[in-house]
Amino acid sequence: MDDRVAVITGAGSGIGESAARLLAEKGLDVALVGRRRERLDAVVDAITGSGGRAFAVPADLGQARAPSEVVDAVLEARGRLDVIVNNAATYRLKPIAEFTLDDFDDVMATNLRAPYFLVQAALPALRASPAPVVVNVSSAAAVMYRPQQTVYGLAKAALEHMTMNMAAELAPDRIRVACVRPGPVLTEFHLAAEDPEERVRVLGALVPLGRIGQPEDIARWIWHLVDVEADWVTGIVISVDGGRVLGPPGV
Ligand SMILES: NC(=O)c1ccc[n+]([C@@H]2O[C@H](COP(=O)([O-])OP(=O)(O)OC[C@H]3O[C@@H](n4cnc5c(N)ncnc54)[C@H](OP(=O)(O)O)[C@@H]3O)[C@@H](O)[C@H]2O)c1
């Protein structure tokens, strides 16, 4: 069994929750980060109830000091930190004319600044790990250009850029850095739509492989990158999107 300690942000729901459950099944001890304590506790209970190891580290990653506080909390609790899954993100999809300075700063702080400073704060621990890995969760929005997604897409494109640069700089320390780029996945965001069934149908129709993704579709690839079997893989972005970035099916 894999006995590493993994920090997973946004682990109280959706893709992060699914990744936390899967990594715990593989034997990792998972630190679940998010703002809603009750959601984190529910996932911790589910994991520990089935024999896994997990603990909650509630934090608002939009706050400047949160990344270093999260790392400190994990090191205090477990004394090591081997894996970071930078999955938390905020959407804030709005027309350009309505996007405020606070919206801009919040998207950048949560989706880009926090992943950067989580890695920075964890560097000594990652350097000490036998198999250190960082997996960033991007979005098809990094490479597809849609209304209302300017800043979200910008942050995701920058996250992919960060993946490559960090992979290059940290390779001498054997720290692998990789990225998963999901297409549309059925999570709270889409379920909150006015007509969720219609939304699932419309999004599924945009995907060449004919369906919207499930959180487990993405979690599996997060695990593949974390797995020590991938120990010669770094600096990559994997689209896990049913072909979404190819454009809609048909001619
Ligand atoms: N679903 C899709 O269609 C899709 C497509 C492409 C990419 N993605 C990416 O997949 C990742 C996971 O999203 P999801 O779809 O699983 O949506 P989700 O269920 O809304 O997950 C987002 C998570 O991030 C956490 N979070 C948000 N702001 C935070 C903050 N300031 N501090 C700490 N935690 C914060 C949320 O928890 P709290 O609210 O409790 O803090 C939540 O658990 C994101 O990076 C997203 O951009 C999703």
The ligand as a Gaussian input file, in Angstrom:
#p B3LYP/6-31G(d) Opt

LIG

0 1
 N      -17.270000      20.409000     -13.131000
 C      -16.786000      20.746000     -14.297000
 O      -17.491000      20.751000     -15.303000
 C      -15.319000      21.128000     -14.426000
 C      -14.800000      21.271000     -15.724000
 C      -13.481000      21.616000     -15.871000
 C      -12.686000      21.820000     -14.763000
 N      -13.219000      21.694000     -13.505000
 C      -12.328000      21.935000     -12.375000
 O      -12.437000      20.871000     -11.463000
 C      -12.084000      21.321000     -10.149000
 C      -13.104000      20.816000      -9.146000
 O      -14.354000      21.401000      -9.417000
 P      -15.729000      20.598000      -9.287000
 O      -16.302000      20.556000     -10.623000
 O      -15.522000      19.342000      -8.548000
 O      -16.625000      21.649000      -8.502000
 P      -17.034000      21.804000      -6.981000
 O      -17.765000      20.599000      -6.534000
 O      -17.686000      23.126000      -6.892000
 O      -15.613000      21.829000      -6.250000
 C      -14.897000      22.973000      -6.002000
 C      -14.332000      22.832000      -4.600000
 O      -13.442000      23.897000      -4.351000
 C      -13.656000      24.340000      -3.020000
 N      -13.318000      25.752000      -2.958000
 C      -13.802000      26.756000      -3.720000
 N      -13.311000      27.933000      -3.310000
 C      -12.493000      27.666000      -2.268000
 C      -11.694000      28.460000      -1.401000
 N      -11.659000      29.785000      -1.501000
 N      -10.977000      27.848000      -0.427000
 C      -11.021000      26.491000      -0.275000
 N      -11.762000      25.695000      -1.063000
 C      -12.478000      26.267000      -2.051000
 C      -15.146000      24.097000      -2.745000
 O      -15.386000      23.845000      -1.365000
 P      -15.938000      24.982000      -0.355000
 O      -17.025000      25.706000      -1.105000
 O      -16.416000      24.217000       0.818000
 O      -14.766000      25.844000      -0.057000
 C      -15.426000      22.843000      -3.546000
 O      -15.314000      21.683000      -2.738000
 C      -11.977000      22.835000     -10.256000
 O      -10.616000      23.196000     -10.370000
 C      -12.702000      23.158000     -11.557000
 O      -12.208000      24.347000     -12.136000
 C      -14.530000      21.339000     -13.315000

